[in-house]
Amino acid sequence: MKSLVSTTTHKVKTVEVKMSNMTFVVNCESHYIVAKKSTWSTPKFTATIKETGEKLTTLCGKKFLKTQMELINSKPHLFLN
């Protein structure tokens, strides 16, 4: 995992996920919430297909993104030419 931004209030990390038919670039983003109970926000994920540069989704959870990536990987003829 490669860290793009890592400060005391904002973190962005990226990783390449290789599946059988294609490679995805997954970004994870989180920020620090200053309030009565200060804590880090829930990580939000985005992904793009590395070969085509097509963005999969906007800010979602890890489980939803994983399901979406598996579905796209199972039907590569729809996304890769």
Biopython code that builds the backbone (N, CA, C, O; Angstrom):
import numpy as np
from Bio.PDB.StructureBuilder import StructureBuilder

atoms = [
    (1, "MET", "N", (0.846, -1.173, 0.000)),
    (1, "MET", "CA", (0.000, 0.000, 0.000)),
    (1, "MET", "C", (0.891, 1.235, 0.000)),
    (1, "MET", "O", (1.866, 1.312, 0.748)),
    (2, "LYS", "N", (0.551, 2.184, -0.833)),
    (2, "LYS", "CA", (1.327, 3.406, -0.967)),
    (2, "LYS", "C", (0.532, 4.561, -0.386)),
    (2, "LYS", "O", (-0.645, 4.729, -0.703)),
    (3, "SER", "N", (1.160, 5.349, 0.453)),
    (3, "SER", "CA", (0.489, 6.486, 1.066)),
    (3, "SER", "C", (0.680, 7.725, 0.208)),
    (3, "SER", "O", (1.812, 8.135, -0.051)),
    (4, "LEU", "N", (-0.417, 8.323, -0.233)),
    (4, "LEU", "CA", (-0.338, 9.541, -1.026)),
    (4, "LEU", "C", (-0.308, 10.773, -0.133)),
    (4, "LEU", "O", (0.501, 11.678, -0.337)),
    (5, "VAL", "N", (-1.200, 10.802, 0.863)),
    (5, "VAL", "CA", (-1.291, 11.926, 1.792)),
    (5, "VAL", "C", (-1.415, 11.346, 3.192)),
    (5, "VAL", "O", (-2.223, 10.446, 3.425)),
    (6, "SER", "N", (-0.635, 11.846, 4.106)),
    (6, "SER", "CA", (-0.746, 11.398, 5.481)),
    (6, "SER", "C", (-0.412, 12.567, 6.400)),
    (6, "SER", "O", (0.754, 12.839, 6.684)),
    (7, "THR", "N", (-1.449, 13.248, 6.856)),
    (7, "THR", "CA", (-1.275, 14.350, 7.791)),
    (7, "THR", "C", (-2.064, 14.029, 9.051)),
    (7, "THR", "O", (-2.647, 12.951, 9.168)),
    (8, "THR", "N", (-2.080, 14.953, 9.979)),
    (8, "THR", "CA", (-2.822, 14.712, 11.220)),
    (8, "THR", "C", (-4.325, 14.826, 11.028)),
    (8, "THR", "O", (-5.082, 14.436, 11.917)),
    (9, "THR", "N", (-4.785, 15.355, 9.883)),
    (9, "THR", "CA", (-6.223, 15.523, 9.670)),
    (9, "THR", "C", (-6.749, 14.821, 8.427)),
    (9, "THR", "O", (-7.965, 14.764, 8.240)),
    (10, "HIS", "N", (-5.890, 14.286, 7.572)),
    (10, "HIS", "CA", (-6.345, 13.698, 6.321)),
    (10, "HIS", "C", (-5.406, 12.583, 5.881)),
    (10, "HIS", "O", (-4.187, 12.753, 5.908)),
    (11, "LYS", "N", (-5.962, 11.445, 5.477)),
    (11, "LYS", "CA", (-5.145, 10.330, 4.986)),
    (11, "LYS", "C", (-5.750, 9.786, 3.701)),
    (11, "LYS", "O", (-6.957, 9.558, 3.617)),
    (12, "VAL", "N", (-4.901, 9.582, 2.704)),
    (12, "VAL", "CA", (-5.301, 8.979, 1.440)),
    (12, "VAL", "C", (-4.280, 7.900, 1.112)),
    (12, "VAL", "O", (-3.080, 8.170, 1.079)),
    (13, "LYS", "N", (-4.749, 6.676, 0.869)),
    (13, "LYS", "CA", (-3.857, 5.571, 0.506)),
    (13, "LYS", "C", (-4.366, 4.933, -0.766)),
    (13, "LYS", "O", (-5.561, 4.972, -1.057)),
    (14, "THR", "N", (-3.458, 4.346, -1.521)),
    (14, "THR", "CA", (-3.827, 3.687, -2.772)),
    (14, "THR", "C", (-3.142, 2.330, -2.856)),
    (14, "THR", "O", (-2.051, 2.134, -2.322)),
    (15, "VAL", "N", (-3.800, 1.405, -3.533)),
    (15, "VAL", "CA", (-3.248, 0.063, -3.717)),
    (15, "VAL", "C", (-3.764, -0.483, -5.044)),
    (15, "VAL", "O", (-4.883, -0.177, -5.456)),
    (16, "GLU", "N", (-2.940, -1.297, -5.714)),
    (16, "GLU", "CA", (-3.353, -1.969, -6.939)),
    (16, "GLU", "C", (-3.853, -3.362, -6.568)),
    (16, "GLU", "O", (-3.175, -4.110, -5.864)),
    (17, "VAL", "N", (-5.043, -3.697, -7.048)),
    (17, "VAL", "CA", (-5.630, -5.010, -6.800)),
    (17, "VAL", "C", (-5.680, -5.748, -8.137)),
    (17, "VAL", "O", (-6.385, -5.333, -9.057)),
    (18, "LYS", "N", (-4.925, -6.847, -8.236)),
    (18, "LYS", "CA", (-4.900, -7.626, -9.472)),
    (18, "LYS", "C", (-5.863, -8.790, -9.330)),
    (18, "LYS", "O", (-5.744, -9.609, -8.418)),
    (19, "MET", "N", (-6.816, -8.848, -10.245)),
    (19, "MET", "CA", (-7.756, -9.963, -10.290)),
    (19, "MET", "C", (-7.425, -10.772, -11.543)),
    (19, "MET", "O", (-6.489, -10.428, -12.264)),
    (20, "SER", "N", (-8.162, -11.821, -11.808)),
    (20, "SER", "CA", (-7.817, -12.711, -12.916)),
    (20, "SER", "C", (-7.849, -12.027, -14.279)),
    (20, "SER", "O", (-7.021, -12.341, -15.134)),
    (21, "ASN", "N", (-8.783, -11.099, -14.506)),
    (21, "ASN", "CA", (-8.925, -10.492, -15.830)),
    (21, "ASN", "C", (-8.462, -9.049, -15.927)),
    (21, "ASN", "O", (-8.184, -8.573, -17.027)),
    (22, "MET", "N", (-8.372, -8.347, -14.828)),
    (22, "MET", "CA", (-7.992, -6.936, -14.878)),
    (22, "MET", "C", (-7.394, -6.470, -13.562)),
    (22, "MET", "O", (-7.423, -7.184, -12.559)),
    (23, "THR", "N", (-6.849, -5.255, -13.584)),
    (23, "THR", "CA", (-6.231, -4.650, -12.413)),
    (23, "THR", "C", (-7.017, -3.402, -12.034)),
    (23, "THR", "O", (-7.387, -2.602, -12.894)),
    (24, "PHE", "N", (-7.266, -3.245, -10.742)),
    (24, "PHE", "CA", (-7.981, -2.087, -10.224)),
    (24, "PHE", "C", (-7.043, -1.259, -9.356)),
    (24, "PHE", "O", (-6.211, -1.812, -8.637)),
    (25, "VAL", "N", (-7.172, 0.051, -9.416)),
    (25, "VAL", "CA", (-6.444, 0.952, -8.528)),
    (25, "VAL", "C", (-7.464, 1.450, -7.514)),
    (25, "VAL", "O", (-8.403, 2.163, -7.869)),
    (26, "VAL", "N", (-7.278, 1.073, -6.251)),
    (26, "VAL", "CA", (-8.233, 1.393, -5.189)),
    (26, "VAL", "C", (-7.653, 2.482, -4.301)),
    (26, "VAL", "O", (-6.518, 2.369, -3.838)),
    (27, "ASN", "N", (-8.429, 3.542, -4.059)),
    (27, "ASN", "CA", (-8.045, 4.627, -3.159)),
    (27, "ASN", "C", (-8.906, 4.577, -1.908)),
    (27, "ASN", "O", (-10.115, 4.356, -1.987)),
    (28, "CYS", "N", (-8.290, 4.781, -0.767)),
    (28, "CYS", "CA", (-8.989, 4.843, 0.509)),
    (28, "CYS", "C", (-8.733, 6.221, 1.112)),
    (28, "CYS", "O", (-7.591, 6.672, 1.195)),
    (29, "GLU", "N", (-9.809, 6.881, 1.529)),
    (29, "GLU", "CA", (-9.699, 8.246, 2.032)),
    (29, "GLU", "C", (-10.408, 8.364, 3.375)),
    (29, "GLU", "O", (-11.500, 7.828, 3.560)),
    (30, "SER", "N", (-9.780, 9.068, 4.307)),
    (30, "SER", "CA", (-10.354, 9.286, 5.634)),
    (30, "SER", "C", (-9.873, 10.636, 6.159)),
    (30, "SER", "O", (-8.783, 11.092, 5.813)),
    (31, "HIS", "N", (-10.689, 11.267, 6.991)),
    (31, "HIS", "CA", (-10.270, 12.536, 7.582)),
    (31, "HIS", "C", (-10.617, 12.544, 9.065)),
    (31, "HIS", "O", (-11.468, 11.782, 9.523)),
    (32, "TYR", "N", (-9.943, 13.417, 9.805)),
    (32, "TYR", "CA", (-10.118, 13.500, 11.242)),
    (32, "TYR", "C", (-11.242, 14.477, 11.563)),
    (32, "TYR", "O", (-11.249, 15.612, 11.089)),
    (33, "ILE", "N", (-12.184, 14.023, 12.370)),
    (33, "ILE", "CA", (-13.336, 14.847, 12.755)),
    (33, "ILE", "C", (-13.080, 15.401, 14.155)),
    (33, "ILE", "O", (-12.925, 14.653, 15.120)),
    (34, "VAL", "N", (-13.039, 16.724, 14.238)),
    (34, "VAL", "CA", (-12.834, 17.377, 15.526)),
    (34, "VAL", "C", (-14.215, 17.723, 16.091)),
    (34, "VAL", "O", (-14.947, 18.538, 15.528)),
    (35, "ALA", "N", (-14.547, 17.099, 17.193)),
    (35, "ALA", "CA", (-15.839, 17.324, 17.842)),
    (35, "ALA", "C", (-15.694, 16.945, 19.303)),
    (35, "ALA", "O", (-14.584, 16.776, 19.807)),
    (36, "LYS", "N", (-16.830, 16.812, 19.978)),
    (36, "LYS", "CA", (-16.791, 16.424, 21.389)),
    (36, "LYS", "C", (-16.051, 15.094, 21.547)),
    (36, "LYS", "O", (-15.233, 14.928, 22.452)),
    (37, "LYS", "N", (-16.351, 14.157, 20.654)),
    (37, "LYS", "CA", (-15.659, 12.872, 20.639)),
    (37, "LYS", "C", (-14.867, 12.804, 19.337)),
    (37, "LYS", "O", (-15.356, 12.276, 18.338)),
    (38, "SER", "N", (-13.656, 13.333, 19.344)),
    (38, "SER", "CA", (-12.830, 13.390, 18.132)),
    (38, "SER", "C", (-12.417, 11.995, 17.693)),
    (38, "SER", "O", (-12.003, 11.167, 18.504)),
    (39, "THR", "N", (-12.539, 11.753, 16.398)),
    (39, "THR", "CA", (-12.205, 10.442, 15.855)),
    (39, "THR", "C", (-11.989, 10.541, 14.347)),
    (39, "THR", "O", (-12.269, 11.575, 13.740)),
    (40, "TRP", "N", (-11.496, 9.473, 13.754)),
    (40, "TRP", "CA", (-11.328, 9.401, 12.309)),
    (40, "TRP", "C", (-12.653, 9.003, 11.678)),
    (40, "TRP", "O", (-13.408, 8.214, 12.247)),
    (41, "SER", "N", (-12.932, 9.550, 10.504)),
    (41, "SER", "CA", (-14.160, 9.200, 9.789)),
    (41, "SER", "C", (-14.060, 7.784, 9.245)),
    (41, "SER", "O", (-12.970, 7.215, 9.171)),
    (42, "THR", "N", (-15.188, 7.223, 8.869)),
    (42, "THR", "CA", (-15.210, 5.905, 8.247)),
    (42, "THR", "C", (-14.493, 5.991, 6.900)),
    (42, "THR", "O", (-14.782, 6.888, 6.108)),
    (43, "PRO", "N", (-13.572, 5.082, 6.632)),
    (43, "PRO", "CA", (-12.859, 5.133, 5.350)),
    (43, "PRO", "C", (-13.824, 4.988, 4.171)),
    (43, "PRO", "O", (-14.743, 4.170, 4.205)),
    (44, "LYS", "N", (-13.607, 5.779, 3.149)),
    (44, "LYS", "CA", (-14.409, 5.714, 1.931)),
    (44, "LYS", "C", (-13.494, 5.275, 0.791)),
    (44, "LYS", "O", (-12.348, 5.716, 0.697)),
    (45, "PHE", "N", (-14.007, 4.412, -0.064)),
    (45, "PHE", "CA", (-13.207, 3.819, -1.120)),
    (45, "PHE", "C", (-13.698, 4.234, -2.498)),
    (45, "PHE", "O", (-14.898, 4.394, -2.719)),
    (46, "THR", "N", (-12.763, 4.406, -3.417)),
    (46, "THR", "CA", (-13.063, 4.597, -4.835)),
    (46, "THR", "C", (-12.105, 3.699, -5.612)),
    (46, "THR", "O", (-11.045, 3.325, -5.111)),
    (47, "ALA", "N", (-12.486, 3.360, -6.830)),
    (47, "ALA", "CA", (-11.620, 2.497, -7.640)),
    (47, "ALA", "C", (-11.734, 2.866, -9.112)),
    (47, "ALA", "O", (-12.753, 3.389, -9.564)),
    (48, "THR", "N", (-10.668, 2.581, -9.846)),
    (48, "THR", "CA", (-10.670, 2.743, -11.297)),
    (48, "THR", "C", (-10.079, 1.489, -11.925)),
    (48, "THR", "O", (-9.260, 0.805, -11.310)),
    (49, "ILE", "N", (-10.493, 1.192, -13.146)),
    (49, "ILE", "CA", (-9.913, 0.081, -13.892)),
    (49, "ILE", "C", (-8.612, 0.608, -14.502)),
    (49, "ILE", "O", (-8.627, 1.581, -15.255)),
    (50, "LYS", "N", (-7.504, -0.028, -14.181)),
    (50, "LYS", "CA", (-6.198, 0.476, -14.592)),
    (50, "LYS", "C", (-6.039, 0.487, -16.117)),
    (50, "LYS", "O", (-5.486, 1.437, -16.670)),
    (51, "GLU", "N", (-6.510, -0.539, -16.789)),
    (51, "GLU", "CA", (-6.316, -0.659, -18.233)),
    (51, "GLU", "C", (-7.074, 0.414, -19.016)),
    (51, "GLU", "O", (-6.580, 0.897, -20.035)),
    (52, "THR", "N", (-8.266, 0.790, -18.552)),
    (52, "THR", "CA", (-9.096, 1.737, -19.304)),
    (52, "THR", "C", (-9.212, 3.105, -18.643)),
    (52, "THR", "O", (-9.573, 4.080, -19.302)),
    (53, "GLY", "N", (-8.913, 3.189, -17.358)),
    (53, "GLY", "CA", (-9.042, 4.444, -16.631)),
    (53, "GLY", "C", (-10.478, 4.760, -16.233)),
    (53, "GLY", "O", (-10.763, 5.860, -15.760)),
    (54, "GLU", "N", (-11.383, 3.805, -16.421)),
    (54, "GLU", "CA", (-12.793, 3.993, -16.093)),
    (54, "GLU", "C", (-13.009, 3.933, -14.586)),
    (54, "GLU", "O", (-12.566, 2.992, -13.927)),
    (55, "LYS", "N", (-13.688, 4.932, -14.046)),
    (55, "LYS", "CA", (-13.962, 5.001, -12.616)),
    (55, "LYS", "C", (-15.169, 4.136, -12.289)),
    (55, "LYS", "O", (-16.186, 4.194, -12.980)),
    (56, "LEU", "N", (-15.058, 3.328, -11.230)),
    (56, "LEU", "CA", (-16.140, 2.409, -10.874)),
    (56, "LEU", "C", (-17.254, 3.077, -10.087)),
    (56, "LEU", "O", (-18.430, 2.944, -10.427)),
    (57, "THR", "N", (-16.891, 3.782, -9.053)),
    (57, "THR", "CA", (-17.910, 4.306, -8.152)),
    (57, "THR", "C", (-17.389, 5.527, -7.419)),
    (57, "THR", "O", (-16.188, 5.797, -7.419)),
    (58, "THR", "N", (-18.277, 6.247, -6.807)),
    (58, "THR", "CA", (-17.870, 7.352, -5.954)),
    (58, "THR", "C", (-18.036, 6.927, -4.512)),
    (58, "THR", "O", (-19.005, 6.242, -4.184)),
    (59, "LEU", "N", (-17.145, 7.303, -3.668)),
    (59, "LEU", "CA", (-17.118, 7.041, -2.236)),
    (59, "LEU", "C", (-18.130, 6.013, -1.727)),
    (59, "LEU", "O", (-19.315, 6.315, -1.584)),
    (60, "CYS", "N", (-17.654, 4.804, -1.456)),
    (60, "CYS", "CA", (-18.509, 3.744, -0.939)),
    (60, "CYS", "C", (-17.727, 2.938, 0.087)),
    (60, "CYS", "O", (-16.559, 3.221, 0.354)),
    (61, "GLY", "N", (-18.373, 1.940, 0.654)),
    (61, "GLY", "CA", (-17.736, 1.067, 1.633)),
    (61, "GLY", "C", (-16.946, -0.044, 0.958)),
    (61, "GLY", "O", (-17.098, -0.295, -0.237)),
    (62, "LYS", "N", (-16.104, -0.702, 1.739)),
    (62, "LYS", "CA", (-15.223, -1.739, 1.211)),
    (62, "LYS", "C", (-16.004, -2.943, 0.680)),
    (62, "LYS", "O", (-15.655, -3.483, -0.370)),
    (63, "LYS", "N", (-17.048, -3.370, 1.383)),
    (63, "LYS", "CA", (-17.813, -4.541, 0.969)),
    (63, "LYS", "C", (-18.514, -4.300, -0.372)),
    (63, "LYS", "O", (-18.505, -5.170, -1.242)),
    (64, "PHE", "N", (-19.118, -3.120, -0.536)),
    (64, "PHE", "CA", (-19.795, -2.786, -1.786)),
    (64, "PHE", "C", (-18.804, -2.717, -2.941)),
    (64, "PHE", "O", (-19.083, -3.216, -4.031)),
    (65, "LEU", "N", (-17.657, -2.105, -2.708)),
    (65, "LEU", "CA", (-16.637, -1.977, -3.749)),
    (65, "LEU", "C", (-16.102, -3.348, -4.163)),
    (65, "LEU", "O", (-15.907, -3.606, -5.351)),
    (66, "LYS", "N", (-15.864, -4.225, -3.189)),
    (66, "LYS", "CA", (-15.355, -5.567, -3.487)),
    (66, "LYS", "C", (-16.357, -6.344, -4.343)),
    (66, "LYS", "O", (-15.963, -7.028, -5.288)),
    (67, "THR", "N", (-17.646, -6.242, -4.018)),
    (67, "THR", "CA", (-18.688, -6.913, -4.797)),
    (67, "THR", "C", (-18.719, -6.376, -6.220)),
    (67, "THR", "O", (-18.834, -7.140, -7.179)),
    (68, "GLN", "N", (-18.618, -5.062, -6.353)),
    (68, "GLN", "CA", (-18.636, -4.430, -7.669)),
    (68, "GLN", "C", (-17.425, -4.857, -8.500)),
    (68, "GLN", "O", (-17.563, -5.129, -9.692)),
    (69, "MET", "N", (-16.245, -4.920, -7.889)),
    (69, "MET", "CA", (-15.033, -5.336, -8.599)),
    (69, "MET", "C", (-15.138, -6.795, -9.051)),
    (69, "MET", "O", (-14.726, -7.122, -10.164)),
    (70, "GLU", "N", (-15.680, -7.669, -8.209)),
    (70, "GLU", "CA", (-15.836, -9.076, -8.580)),
    (70, "GLU", "C", (-16.808, -9.232, -9.745)),
    (70, "GLU", "O", (-16.574, -10.043, -10.641)),
    (71, "LEU", "N", (-17.885, -8.471, -9.741)),
    (71, "LEU", "CA", (-18.850, -8.515, -10.833)),
    (71, "LEU", "C", (-18.219, -8.049, -12.144)),
    (71, "LEU", "O", (-18.398, -8.686, -13.182)),
    (72, "ILE", "N", (-17.490, -6.951, -12.097)),
    (72, "ILE", "CA", (-16.833, -6.426, -13.299)),
    (72, "ILE", "C", (-15.770, -7.400, -13.791)),
    (72, "ILE", "O", (-15.629, -7.594, -14.998)),
    (73, "ASN", "N", (-15.023, -8.011, -12.885)),
    (73, "ASN", "CA", (-13.989, -8.969, -13.264)),
    (73, "ASN", "C", (-14.593, -10.219, -13.909)),
    (73, "ASN", "O", (-13.962, -10.838, -14.766)),
    (74, "SER", "N", (-15.805, -10.591, -13.504)),
    (74, "SER", "CA", (-16.433, -11.791, -14.071)),
    (74, "SER", "C", (-16.969, -11.551, -15.487)),
    (74, "SER", "O", (-17.239, -12.509, -16.212)),
    (75, "LYS", "N", (-17.126, -10.291, -15.888)),
    (75, "LYS", "CA", (-17.607, -9.949, -17.228)),
    (75, "LYS", "C", (-16.656, -8.931, -17.897)),
    (75, "LYS", "O", (-17.069, -7.810, -18.195)),
    (76, "PRO", "N", (-15.403, -9.312, -18.131)),
    (76, "PRO", "CA", (-14.427, -8.359, -18.672)),
    (76, "PRO", "C", (-14.746, -7.896, -20.086)),
    (76, "PRO", "O", (-14.331, -6.806, -20.480)),
    (77, "HIS", "N", (-15.481, -8.704, -20.868)),
    (77, "HIS", "CA", (-15.800, -8.324, -22.241)),
    (77, "HIS", "C", (-16.658, -7.063, -22.312)),
    (77, "HIS", "O", (-16.721, -6.424, -23.363)),
    (78, "LEU", "N", (-17.317, -6.696, -21.218)),
    (78, "LEU", "CA", (-18.124, -5.484, -21.184)),
    (78, "LEU", "C", (-17.274, -4.230, -20.935)),
    (78, "LEU", "O", (-17.700, -3.117, -21.246)),
    (79, "PHE", "N", (-16.066, -4.415, -20.370)),
    (79, "PHE", "CA", (-15.254, -3.270, -19.959)),
    (79, "PHE", "C", (-13.939, -3.147, -20.705)),
    (79, "PHE", "O", (-13.409, -2.043, -20.832)),
    (80, "LEU", "N", (-13.399, -4.252, -21.202)),
    (80, "LEU", "CA", (-12.127, -4.221, -21.924)),
    (80, "LEU", "C", (-12.381, -4.509, -23.393)),
    (80, "LEU", "O", (-13.158, -5.404, -23.726)),
    (81, "ASN", "N", (-11.747, -3.774, -24.255)),
    (81, "ASN", "CA", (-11.900, -3.998, -25.704)),
    (81, "ASN", "C", (-10.761, -4.838, -26.232)),
    (81, "ASN", "O", (-10.714, -5.132, -27.426)),
]
sb = StructureBuilder()
sb.init_structure("model")
sb.init_model(0)
sb.init_chain("A")
sb.init_seg("    ")
for serial, (resi, resn, name, xyz) in enumerate(atoms, 1):
    if name == "N":
        sb.init_residue(resn, " ", resi, " ")
    sb.init_atom(name, np.array(xyz, "f"), 0.0, 1.0, " ", f" {name:<3s}", serial, name[0])
structure = sb.get_structure()
